[in-house]
Amino acid sequence: QVQLVESGGGLVQPGGSLNLSCAVSGSIIRIYPMAWYRQAPGKQRELVATIYSAGSTSYGDAVKGRFTISKDNAKNTMYLQMNMLKPEDTAVYYCNRLGQYGYWDWGLGSQVTVSS
């Protein structure tokens, strides 16, 4: 069973930056498109950013130009660099493969809070 462990969240002021990490058990992130998702209180989980097997990326409109997704296949780790953070980015952030391939069991996520 694949295990996902997110880390790197915290409290940051508007305009600040955070870098999230997602450690994935097994050498599989090179195979599947991987993604970051987030869920804010009272809202549905939404897709934030995707990185495909060959390294191409796509972003949701809300984060385009501010967030950067990347991965290190050798370390089985994916990252999300978040810059120019806004209060509306406050959410629990999760990693998983792209939904069309079927989700693995979700990890605990990493809380990101943007507040002054």
C-alpha positions in Angstrom: 0.0 0.0 0.0 1.3 3.4 -1.0 1.9 5.8 1.9 1.9 9.6 1.5 3.4 11.9 4.0 3.0 15.7 3.6 5.1 18.2 5.5 6.3 21.8 5.5 3.1 23.7 6.3 2.7 26.4 8.9 1.5 29.9 9.7 2.7 32.6 7.3 1.8 36.2 6.7 0.2 37.3 3.5 2.8 37.6 0.8 5.0 35.0 2.4 6.3 31.7 1.1 6.2 28.0 2.1 7.6 24.9 0.5 5.7 21.7 1.0 7.1 18.2 0.6 5.4 14.9 -0.2 7.2 11.7 0.6 5.9 8.7 -1.3 6.7 5.1 -0.4 8.0 3.1 -3.3 9.6 4.3 -6.6 6.3 5.2 -8.3 6.2 8.9 -8.7 8.1 8.5 -12.0 5.2 6.4 -13.3 2.1 8.4 -12.5 1.0 12.0 -12.8 1.2 13.4 -9.3 -0.8 16.3 -7.9 -1.3 18.6 -4.9 -4.8 19.1 -3.6 -6.1 21.4 -0.9 -9.2 21.5 1.2 -10.4 24.6 3.0 -12.8 24.5 5.9 -16.4 23.9 4.6 -15.2 23.4 1.0 -14.6 20.5 -1.2 -11.1 19.2 -2.0 -9.7 21.0 -5.0 -6.8 20.2 -7.4 -4.0 22.8 -7.1 -1.2 21.6 -9.3 -0.2 18.5 -11.4 3.2 17.2 -12.5 3.2 14.6 -15.2 5.7 11.7 -15.6 7.9 13.5 -18.0 7.9 16.7 -15.9 5.4 18.9 -17.5 3.1 20.8 -15.1 -0.3 22.4 -14.9 -1.9 24.7 -12.3 -5.3 25.8 -11.1 -6.2 29.4 -12.0 -6.1 30.4 -8.4 -2.4 29.6 -7.9 -1.0 30.1 -11.4 2.1 32.3 -11.4 2.5 31.9 -7.6 3.0 28.2 -7.0 5.5 25.8 -8.5 5.2 22.0 -8.4 8.3 19.8 -8.8 9.5 16.3 -8.0 12.7 14.4 -7.4 12.2 10.8 -8.7 15.3 9.6 -7.0 14.0 10.7 -3.6 10.4 9.7 -4.3 9.5 13.2 -3.2 7.3 15.9 -4.7 7.3 19.5 -3.7 5.1 22.6 -3.9 6.8 26.0 -3.6 4.2 28.5 -2.7 5.0 32.2 -3.1 2.9 35.4 -2.6 0.5 33.5 -0.3 -2.9 34.9 0.2 -5.4 34.3 3.1 -7.6 32.3 0.6 -4.7 29.8 0.3 -5.4 28.7 3.8 -6.2 25.0 3.7 -5.0 21.5 4.4 -2.7 20.5 1.5 -2.6 16.9 0.3 -0.6 15.0 -2.3 -1.8 12.0 -4.4 -1.7 10.8 -7.9 -4.1 12.3 -10.4 -7.6 11.3 -9.8 -8.3 9.6 -13.1 -5.9 6.9 -12.1 -7.6 6.3 -8.8 -6.5 7.8 -5.5 -4.2 6.1 -3.0 -5.2 6.3 0.6 -4.9 10.0 1.6 -2.2 11.1 4.0 -2.8 13.4 7.0 -2.0 16.5 4.9 -0.1 19.6 5.9 -1.9 22.7 7.3 -1.2 26.0 5.7 -2.5 29.1 7.4 -2.1 32.5 5.8 -2.9 35.3 8.3 -1.6 38.5 9.6 
